[in-house]
Amino acid sequence: MELLKRIFTTLVTIFASVSSVNAKEHHYTSCALSENPYSSPQPYSPRQHSTSCPGRAHRHTSGSSGSSSDQSCRNNNNVAAAKARFYGHGVTTSYGEMCYHDNSLVSASLEALIQHLVPTVDYYPDRSYVFTFLLSSRLFLPPYELMTRVCHLCVEQQRSGDALLDKIRFREVAPKLVQLLTEWTETFPYDFRDERMMRCLKDMTLHVARGDEVTMQQMTQRLIKRLSALGQYEEAVAALNVVAMERPASLKSKQASAQRSDVLSVCDDPFVLAQQLTHIELDRLSFIGPEEFIQTFAMKDPLENHKGFFRKRKTSNLEAYVSWFNRLSYLVATEICMPMKKKHRARIIEFFIDVAQECFNIGNFNSLMAIITGMNMSPVARLKKTWNKVNTDKFEILEHQMDPSSNFSNYRTALRGATQRSETAHSSQEKIVIPFFSLLIKDIYFLNEGCASRLPNGHINFEKLWELAKQVSEFLVWRQVVCPFDRERRILQYLVTTPIFTEDELHLASYESEGPENNMEKDSRRSLRSSLLHRENRT
Ligand SMILES: *[C@@H]1O[C@H](CO)[C@@H](O)[C@H](O)[C@H]1NC(C)=O
């Protein structure tokens, strides 16, 4: 839960900072909305479900299925029932029930859901079902177990007692099983970082006919390529982090930090800087697996008996992305607090306001929010003499857009605008939507927490799983965008590796820029000086 703690710290910081800005006064005028670059922002219409929990009529009932007229619970799905009649072996109604409401699956036993995933000669599960169940089934059983059971059922249901006949029958269904495994490997490749998954895949390759075997081998090769790209990415991120951590000692006193180049010496064009930030965001986003959203929350669930699987960290790309947000906030604060001259600090603030504005225009809400967060950190916010030299009109409009009040309603409207622009885009630049990521995680977290995964009768609340899948699949569309801007290696390198101040160092640098204003600040400076500079002298 370390990740969650960090996300909530971020959100709390944002709440605190923005509300303090609001308290200062600031009359936001209606021009705020006319600044919106998205062609047709729809009026904000809160969704009916916004606070309610998916899971109709189940929340207060206890087990009994006394339900409305159009809700039906079937013993098993039709396909399985047909299958049971046809082969007369093994497959019976013992898979439990599936409940539908207006033809959409609302709840079912885990057994029935697993069975629903298993293809037969004349049945293949619906694509949205495959995605939804593969995504969320990990709340109930680890992927390895699901895969084993699906493959086993697929083979078993063909059994007649005659070995040769079984083989022929299995070959008839095999193309569909291969299709299912292909969807699995392409949408959730990281599940296959588990050797047991790979072994199961190999086993199936041995079982299928020659034509399917080729398909399986190609699928496996694509999978291995994806996984090795992931491995390289993880190593690269780890290496960059080492570089970023390497030289912080030189920053501890302002004199020494004067030798560090500042952002303006690397890039003084806010458009270019916003574009490079967008590169970093999209790079990191592209490596997050859809299952990481669910896995973050699955760990504490009733999976005590699956410790082996969940002990390994399965959300590292998501964590790396959240760390990037924090890094960018601290980088902005460091750049502002470091210069000795007030004029120089003011110029940097103005520069970052322009960068933030451009991030907003691009649809890069995550960098935008990180920059706003950096500007509102207390070491920056207290630099009153510096802020007095800055024209903050543009910044106030941006803050208003990202205002947390009413559940971030302004931001959600802007996000919807960006999403619509993306859907009708003619250029890849218009396709870009980068959500404020911590909020996305928070929404998914509350959806998961606020809703029981199981109903009192032991069935799985599938309406909740549909809703989780909806939110995650929206993210998958955003993740696909190819960043259209030119890469500027030097700037990228600077953004991801240049040393940044810690919180204490920021405070000290801030006091060195504009001296303490009261006794509390004086005490704080004294203790920071002795602890930080003392440590520096020792190293
Ligand atoms: C905030 O809005 C989101 C998206 O509409 C919704 O999922 C969430 O439940 C809302 N949270 C609260 C506390 O109302």
The ligand as a Gaussian input file, in Angstrom:
#p B3LYP/6-31G(d) Opt

LIG

0 1
 C      -16.045000      11.651000      -8.567000
 O      -16.333000      11.495000      -9.936000
 C      -15.995000      10.224000     -10.469000
 C      -16.226000      10.251000     -11.965000
 O      -17.465000      10.759000     -12.302000
 C      -16.787000       9.134000      -9.779000
 O      -16.432000       7.875000     -10.279000
 C      -16.511000       9.204000      -8.299000
 O      -17.304000       8.270000      -7.623000
 C      -16.798000      10.611000      -7.772000
 N      -16.379000      10.665000      -6.388000
 C      -17.134000      11.190000      -5.446000
 C      -16.580000      11.198000      -4.067000
 O      -18.246000      11.648000      -5.691000

